[in-house]
Amino acid sequence: MTIIPSLISQMALYEDHKTKIGMKKAVIRRIHFFMLLNTLLLPVTETSSAIVLFNDLTHTDIEYWPEFLSANLMNQQYFYIKFII
């Protein structure tokens, strides 16, 4: 196992889940969010970490978020081609 999924699993163990399936759902949601963040959002915005991305988003009005996210989209076209393939 890698570090991030094992840390997410350990975090879910310490929460108060009523059923085992509830714990598994929490783990899957967190891993999905982490993968989406690292494989899509960080490369598109060309930020170095999630903290920088969230700071930039909090200092930008919500109506300008699409422009913020798509500003580097054309520069990242090769990344998307590799990602899709």
N, C-alpha and C positions, 0 to 999 in steps of 0.2 A: 504494500500500500504506500501511496505517497503521503506527504506531510499534510496537505490541505484537507483531503477527504478524511483522514484519520482525526484531525483536529475538529472537524465539523461533527464527526460521529461522537467524539468525546464530549463536545458541547451539548449535543442532543441527549446524551445519557444523564446529564445533571439537571435537565429540565423535567418538569412534572407532566409526563405524558400519561394519559389514561390507558392507552393501548399500545401495543408494539407497532401496529401499522401507523399510528399517529407519529411515533418517533421516526419511522422510515420515511414518511411523507415530509417531515421537517428536514431530514437529511437531504432528500432529493431536491427539495426547493432551494436549499442553501447551495448545494453543489451546482445546480442549474444557474443560479444567480452568479456565482463565482465564475463559472465557465463563460457565461455571456459577457460579464464584465471584462475578463481577461482576453477573450478571443475576438470580441467585436468592439466594445466601447472604448477601451484604452487605445488600441491601434488607430481607430478612426479619428479620435480627438488628439492623437499624438501627445498624450500626457504620460508622465513617467510612473504615476501611481494613482490609486483610487482616491487618495486624499486630495491630490491636486485636481483631479476631475470633479470631485464633489465641491471643492472650494470654488472652482470656476463656475459650476452650475448654480451655486448659491449666490454668486455675485452677478449673475446674468438673469435678466427678466425671463419669465417662463415663455413669453411670446417669441423670444429670440433663440430658444433652445434648438429648434430645427436648423436654423442658420448656423448655430455654433457646432452642431453635430455634423452638418454636411459641408462645412468649410473645407475640410481636408479630404472629402470623399473622392474627388477626382484625383488627388495625389495618391490615394491609396487603392487605385483600381487594380493594380497587380496583386495586392494583398487579397482582395476579394476574389480575384480569379483563382488564386492558389487555394483560398479557403473553400470555395465552391467545389473545386476539383478534388 
